[in-house]
Amino acid sequence: DVVSLLRKQLSSSADVARIGAVSSLVRIGPGAREAEPELAIAVRDGIMGSLAALAGLHEDEASKLNILIAGLHNSPASLRKEAAIALGSMGPTASKALPDLEKAMHDALSSVREAAAQAVRSIQKPVSLVAD
């Protein structure tokens, strides 16, 4: 099946093949749950998009949040930035991540700091009320 082929592609030595597999797994989402071990290795290796793909395997928000929050720490810079962007896209439902994002606003790399700051703004954004 497709997920089995993508799992093999994730084990490739070519980053381009691994990035392509990650991109496909993002689109499959929770239906690709069996690829979790290979995605975890891709995260460890800093493969672009792998953190969001790993979080996307989970349907419950708490699991997604935990994976993305963990990605803010001890990950390559590209994945720390990816984690911040993904958390920001979750909006107020990611409020649990605010302390971690505030720490990430002091990251050594400006791209991570900027993504974390934008995520904090997105999460804290007040809900606009529309008058009747």
MARBA-3410 file (N, C-alpha, C, O; in Angstrom, 1 decimal):
132
0.8,-1.2,0.0,0.0,0.0,0.0,0.9,1.2,0.0,2.1,1.2,0.1 ~ 0.2,2.4,-0.1,1.0,3.7,-0.3,1.8,4.0,1.0,2.9,4.4,0.9 ~ 1.2,3.8,2.1,1.9,4.2,3.4,3.1,3.3,3.5,4.2,3.8,4.0 ~ 3.1,2.0,3.2,4.3,1.2,3.3,5.4,1.7,2.3,6.5,1.7,2.7 ~ 5.0,2.1,1.1,6.0,2.7,0.2,6.6,4.0,0.8,7.8,4.2,0.6
5.8,4.8,1.4,6.2,6.0,2.0,7.2,5.8,3.2,8.1,6.5,3.4 ~ 6.8,4.8,3.9,7.7,4.4,5.1,9.1,4.0,4.6,10.1,4.4,5.1 ~ 9.1,3.3,3.5,10.4,2.9,2.9,11.2,4.1,2.4,12.4,4.2,2.5 ~ 10.4,5.0,1.8,11.0,6.3,1.2,11.6,7.1,2.4,12.6,7.8,2.2 ~ 11.0,7.1,3.6,11.5,7.8,4.7,12.8,7.2,5.2,13.6,7.9,5.8
13.1,6.0,4.9,14.3,5.4,5.3,15.5,5.6,4.2,16.6,5.1,4.4 ~ 15.2,6.3,3.2,16.1,6.6,2.1,17.3,7.4,2.7,17.1,8.2,3.6 ~ 18.4,7.4,2.0,19.5,8.2,2.4,19.4,9.6,1.7,20.2,10.5,2.0 ~ 18.5,9.7,0.8,18.3,11.0,0.0,17.3,11.8,0.7,16.1,11.5,0.8 ~ 17.7,13.0,1.1,16.8,13.9,1.8,15.6,14.3,0.9,14.5,14.5,1.4
15.8,14.5,-0.4,14.7,14.8,-1.3,13.6,13.8,-1.2,12.5,14.1,-1.2 ~ 14.0,12.5,-1.2,13.0,11.4,-1.2,12.3,11.5,0.2,11.1,11.2,0.2 ~ 13.0,11.7,1.2,12.4,11.8,2.6,11.4,12.9,2.7,10.4,12.8,3.3 ~ 11.8,14.1,2.1,10.9,15.3,2.2,9.7,15.0,1.4,8.6,15.3,1.8 ~ 9.8,14.3,0.2,8.6,14.0,-0.6,7.7,13.0,0.2,6.5,13.2,0.1
8.3,12.1,0.9,7.5,11.1,1.7,6.7,11.9,2.8,5.6,11.6,3.1 ~ 7.4,12.8,3.5,6.8,13.5,4.5,5.7,14.3,4.0,4.6,14.4,4.6 ~ 5.8,15.0,2.9,4.8,15.8,2.3,3.5,14.9,2.0,2.4,15.4,2.2 ~ 3.8,13.7,1.5,2.6,12.8,1.2,1.9,12.4,2.5,0.7,12.3,2.5 ~ 2.7,12.1,3.5,2.2,11.7,4.8,1.3,12.8,5.4,0.3,12.5,6.1
1.7,14.0,5.2,1.0,15.1,5.8,-0.4,15.1,5.2,-1.4,15.3,5.9 ~ -0.5,14.8,3.9,-1.8,14.8,3.2,-2.7,13.6,3.7,-3.9,13.7,3.7 ~ -2.0,12.5,4.0,-2.8,11.3,4.5,-3.3,11.5,5.9,-4.4,11.1,6.2 ~ -2.5,12.1,6.7,-2.9,12.4,8.1,-3.0,11.1,9.0,-2.1,10.2,8.8 ~ -4.0,11.1,9.8,-4.1,10.0,10.8,-4.2,8.6,10.1,-3.9,7.6,10.8
-4.5,8.5,8.9,-4.5,7.2,8.2,-3.2,6.6,7.9,-3.0,5.5,7.5 ~ -2.1,7.4,8.2,-0.7,7.0,8.0,-0.1,6.7,9.4,1.2,6.8,9.5 ~ -0.8,6.4,10.4,-0.3,6.3,11.7,0.8,5.2,11.8,1.7,5.3,12.7 ~ 0.8,4.2,11.0,1.8,3.2,11.0,3.2,3.7,10.6,4.2,3.0,10.9 ~ 3.3,4.9,10.1,4.6,5.5,9.7,5.2,6.3,10.9,6.2,7.0,10.7
4.6,6.3,12.0,5.1,7.1,13.2,6.5,6.8,13.5,7.3,7.7,13.8 ~ 7.0,5.5,13.6,8.4,5.3,13.9,9.4,6.0,12.9,10.4,6.6,13.3 ~ 9.1,5.9,11.6,9.9,6.5,10.6,9.9,8.0,10.7,10.9,8.7,10.4 ~ 8.7,8.5,10.9,8.6,10.0,11.1,9.3,10.5,12.3,9.9,11.6,12.2 ~ 9.3,9.7,13.4,10.1,10.1,14.5,11.6,10.2,14.2,12.3,11.1,14.7
12.1,9.3,13.4,13.5,9.3,13.0,13.7,10.5,12.1,14.8,11.2,12.2 ~ 12.8,10.8,11.2,12.9,12.0,10.3,12.9,13.3,11.1,13.7,14.2,10.8 ~ 12.2,13.3,12.2,12.2,14.5,13.1,13.6,14.6,13.7,14.2,15.7,13.7 ~ 14.1,13.5,14.2,15.4,13.5,14.9,16.5,14.0,13.9,17.4,14.6,14.2 ~ 16.3,13.6,12.6,17.3,14.0,11.5,17.0,15.4,11.0,17.8,15.8,10.2
16.0,16.0,11.5,15.7,17.4,11.0,15.1,17.5,9.6,15.3,18.6,9.0 ~ 14.4,16.5,9.2,13.8,16.6,7.8,12.6,17.5,7.8,11.7,17.4,8.6 ~ 12.7,18.5,6.9,11.7,19.5,6.8,10.3,18.9,6.7,10.0,18.0,5.9 ~ 9.4,19.5,7.5,8.0,19.0,7.5,7.7,17.8,8.3,6.5,17.5,8.6 ~ 8.7,17.1,8.8,8.5,15.9,9.6,7.7,16.1,10.9,7.0,15.2,11.3
8.0,17.2,11.6,7.4,17.4,12.8,5.9,17.7,12.7,5.1,17.1,13.4 ~ 5.5,18.5,11.7,4.1,18.7,11.4,3.4,17.4,11.0,2.2,17.1,11.3 ~ 4.1,16.6,10.2,3.5,15.3,9.7,3.3,14.4,10.9,2.3,13.7,11.0 ~ 4.3,14.4,11.8,4.2,13.5,13.0,3.0,13.9,13.9,2.2,13.1,14.3 ~ 2.8,15.2,14.1,1.7,15.7,14.8,0.4,15.4,14.1,-0.6,15.1,14.8
0.4,15.5,12.8,-0.8,15.3,12.0,-1.3,13.8,12.0,-2.4,13.5,11.6 ~ -0.5,12.9,12.5,-0.9,11.5,12.6,-1.9,11.4,13.8,-2.6,10.3,13.8 ~ -2.0,12.3,14.6,-2.8,12.2,15.8,-4.1,13.1,15.6,-4.0,14.2,15.1 ~ -5.2,12.5,16.0,-6.5,13.3,15.8,-6.8,14.1,17.0,-7.5,15.1,16.9 ~ -6.3,13.8,18.2,-6.6,14.6,19.4,-5.7,15.7,19.5,-4.5,15.6,19.3
-6.2,16.9,19.9,-5.4,18.1,20.0,-4.3,18.0,21.0,-3.2,18.6,20.8 ~ -4.6,17.3,22.1,-3.6,17.2,23.2,-2.3,16.5,22.7,-1.2,17.0,23.0 ~ -2.4,15.5,21.9,-1.3,14.8,21.4,-0.5,15.7,20.4,0.7,15.7,20.4 ~ -1.3,16.3,19.5,-0.6,17.3,18.6,0.1,18.3,19.3,1.3,18.6,19.0 ~ -0.5,18.9,20.3,0.2,20.0,21.1,1.5,19.5,21.7,2.5,20.1,21.7
1.4,18.3,22.4,2.6,17.8,23.0,3.7,17.5,22.1,4.9,17.8,22.4 ~ 3.4,17.0,20.9,4.5,16.8,19.9,5.1,18.1,19.4,6.3,18.2,19.3 ~ 4.2,19.1,19.2,4.7,20.4,18.7,5.5,21.1,19.8,6.5,21.8,19.5 ~ 5.0,21.1,21.0,5.7,21.7,22.1,7.1,21.1,22.3,8.1,21.8,22.5 ~ 7.1,19.7,22.2,8.4,19.1,22.3,9.4,19.5,21.2,10.6,19.6,21.4
8.8,19.8,20.0,9.6,20.2,18.9,10.2,21.6,19.1,11.2,21.9,18.4 ~ 9.7,22.4,20.0,10.3,23.7,20.3,11.6,23.5,21.0,12.4,24.4,21.1 ~ 11.9,22.3,21.6,13.0,22.1,22.4,13.9,21.0,21.8,13.4,20.0,21.2 ~ 15.2,21.2,21.8,16.2,20.2,21.4,16.0,19.7,20.0,16.2,18.5,19.7 ~ 15.5,20.5,19.1,15.3,20.1,17.7,16.2,21.0,16.9,16.6,22.1,17.3
16.5,20.6,15.6,17.2,21.5,14.7,16.3,22.8,14.6,15.1,22.8,14.7 ~ 17.0,23.9,14.2,16.3,25.2,14.1,15.1,25.1,13.2,14.1,25.7,13.5 ~ 15.3,24.4,12.0,14.2,24.4,11.1,12.9,23.8,11.7,11.8,24.2,11.4 ~ 13.1,22.8,12.6,12.0,22.1,13.2,11.4,23.0,14.4,10.2,22.9,14.6 ~ 12.3,23.7,15.0,11.8,24.6,16.1,10.9,25.7,15.4,9.8,26.0,16.0
11.3,26.2,14.3,10.5,27.2,13.6,9.2,26.5,13.1,8.1,27.1,13.2 ~ 9.3,25.3,12.6,8.1,24.6,12.1,7.1,24.4,13.2,5.9,24.5,13.0 ~ 7.6,24.0,14.4,6.8,23.8,15.6,6.0,25.1,15.9,4.8,25.1,16.2 ~ 6.8,26.2,15.9,6.2,27.5,16.3,5.1,27.9,15.3,4.0,28.3,15.7 ~ 5.4,27.7,14.0,4.4,28.0,13.0,3.1,27.2,13.1,2.0,27.7,13.0
3.3,25.9,13.3,2.2,25.0,13.5,1.4,25.3,14.7,0.1,25.3,14.7 ~ 2.0,25.6,15.8,1.3,26.0,17.0,0.5,27.3,16.8,-0.6,27.4,17.2 ~ 1.1,28.3,16.1,0.4,29.5,15.8,-0.8,29.3,15.0,-1.9,29.9,15.1 ~ -0.7,28.3,14.0,-1.9,28.0,13.2,-3.0,27.4,13.9,-4.2,27.4,13.4 ~ -2.8,26.9,15.1,-3.8,26.2,15.9,-4.6,27.3,16.6,-5.7,27.0,17.1
-4.1,28.5,16.7,-4.8,29.6,17.4,-5.0,29.4,18.9,-4.1,28.7,19.5 ~ -6.0,29.9,19.5,-6.2,29.8,20.9,-6.2,28.4,21.5,-6.0,28.2,22.7 ~ -6.5,27.4,20.7,-6.5,26.0,21.2,-5.1,25.6,21.6,-4.9,24.6,22.3 ~ -4.1,26.4,21.2,-2.7,26.0,21.5,-2.2,26.9,22.7,-1.0,27.0,22.9 ~ -3.1,27.4,23.5,-2.7,28.3,24.6,-1.8,27.6,25.6,-1.0,28.3,26.3
-1.9,26.3,25.7,-1.0,25.5,26.6,0.5,25.7,26.2,1.4,25.6,27.0 ~ 0.7,26.1,25.0,2.1,26.2,24.4,2.7,27.6,24.7,3.9,27.8,24.4 ~ 1.9,28.5,25.2,2.4,29.9,25.4,3.7,30.0,26.2,4.6,30.7,25.7 ~ 3.9,29.3,27.3,5.1,29.4,28.0,6.3,28.9,27.2,7.4,29.5,27.3 ~ 6.1,27.9,26.5,7.2,27.4,25.6,7.5,28.3,24.5,8.7,28.5,24.1
6.5,28.9,23.9,6.7,29.8,22.8,7.4,31.1,23.3,8.2,31.6,22.6 ~ 7.0,31.5,24.5,7.7,32.7,25.0,9.2,32.4,25.3,10.0,33.3,25.1 ~ 9.5,31.2,25.7,10.9,30.9,25.8,11.6,30.9,24.4,12.7,31.3,24.2 ~ 10.9,30.4,23.4,11.4,30.3,22.0,11.6,31.7,21.5,12.4,31.8,20.5 ~ 11.0,32.7,22.0,11.2,34.1,21.5,12.6,34.5,21.9,13.0,35.6,21.5
13.3,33.7,22.7,14.7,34.1,23.0,15.7,33.1,22.4,16.9,33.0,22.8 ~ 15.2,32.4,21.3,16.1,31.4,20.6,17.3,32.1,20.0,17.3,33.3,19.8 ~ 18.3,31.4,19.8,19.6,31.9,19.2,19.3,32.4,17.8,20.0,33.3,17.3 ~ 18.4,31.8,17.1,18.1,32.2,15.7,16.9,33.1,15.5,15.9,32.8,16.1 ~ 17.1,34.1,14.8,16.0,35.1,14.6,14.8,34.5,13.9,13.7,34.9,14.3
15.0,33.6,13.0,13.8,33.0,12.3,12.9,32.2,13.3,11.7,32.2,13.2 ~ 13.5,31.6,14.3,12.8,30.9,15.3,12.1,31.9,16.3,10.9,31.7,16.6 ~ 12.8,32.9,16.6,12.3,34.0,17.5,11.0,34.6,16.8,10.0,34.8,17.5 ~ 11.2,34.9,15.5,10.1,35.6,14.8,8.9,34.7,14.7,7.7,35.1,14.9 ~ 9.1,33.4,14.4,8.0,32.5,14.3,7.3,32.3,15.6,6.1,32.2,15.7
8.1,32.2,16.7,7.5,32.1,18.0,6.7,33.3,18.4,5.6,33.2,19.0 ~ 7.2,34.5,18.1,6.5,35.8,18.4,5.1,35.8,17.6,4.1,36.2,18.2 ~ 5.2,35.4,16.4,4.0,35.4,15.5,3.0,34.4,16.1,1.8,34.6,16.1 ~ 3.5,33.2,16.5,2.6,32.2,17.1,1.9,32.7,18.4,0.7,32.5,18.6 ~ 2.7,33.4,19.2,2.1,34.0,20.4,1.0,35.0,20.1,-0.1,34.9,20.7
1.2,35.8,19.1,0.2,36.8,18.7,-1.1,36.0,18.1,-2.2,36.4,18.4 ~ -0.8,35.0,17.4,-2.0,34.2,16.8,-2.8,33.5,17.9,-4.0,33.5,17.8 ~ -2.1,33.0,18.9,-2.8,32.3,20.0,-3.5,33.3,20.9,-4.6,33.0,21.3 ~ -2.9,34.4,21.1,-3.6,35.4,22.0,-4.6,36.3,21.3,-5.2,37.2,21.9 ~ -4.7,36.2,20.0,-5.5,37.1,19.2,-7.0,37.0,19.8,-7.5,35.9,19.9
-7.5,38.2,20.1,-8.9,38.2,20.6,-9.9,37.8,19.5,-9.7,38.1,18.4 ~ -10.9,37.1,19.9,-11.9,36.7,19.0,-12.8,38.0,18.7,-13.3,38.6,19.6 ~ -12.9,38.3,17.4,-13.7,39.5,17.1,-15.2,39.1,17.1,-15.6,38.1,16.7 ~ -15.9,40.1,17.7,-17.3,39.9,17.8,-18.0,40.7,16.7,-17.6,41.9,16.5 ~ -18.9,40.2,16.0,-19.6,40.8,15.0,-20.9,41.3,15.5,-21.7,40.6,16.1
-21.2,42.6,15.4,-22.5,43.2,15.9,-23.6,42.8,15.0,-23.5,42.6,13.8 ~ -24.7,42.6,15.6,-25.9,42.2,14.9,-26.5,43.3,14.0,-27.5,43.1,13.3
END
